[in-house]
């Protein structure tokens, strides 16, 4: 039985890693970052009354963030390609696979940090009487079921 497990282990590990890669790729194909941004802006316009200068400031922030987000999403897609190549080469959770996973995690972390910086920049556009409503909108956008 041990020899059967030993022979099956690489296949099991490869299938597991392929499943993880599929989840990442599938998530990016559906573009969840765009969905969250759209939800946030829809909720923001529904729940917070913005004046014209605030609208203009938010439009500028959104345009700037769109460039940064697109670059990080492209980097994450490249990370997924590197991960797939490493899996194909090693057929195991070897050093190249581990390095590719670590790289994609760094990119995902950078995207999350950039998104949070964008949200806090948007919050900086709010007046004191709007921040509580803005905070509720952000929490709601982050907790919507998909």
Secondary structure, DSSP 8 states (H G I E B T S, - for coil): -HHHHHHHHHHHHHHHHHHHHHHHHHHHHTTHHHHHHHHHHHHHHHHS---HHHHHHHHHHHHHHHHHHHHHHHHHHHHHHHHHHHHHHHSSS-HHHHHHHHHHHHHHHHHHHHHHHHHHHHHHHS-TTTHHHHHHHHHHHHH---
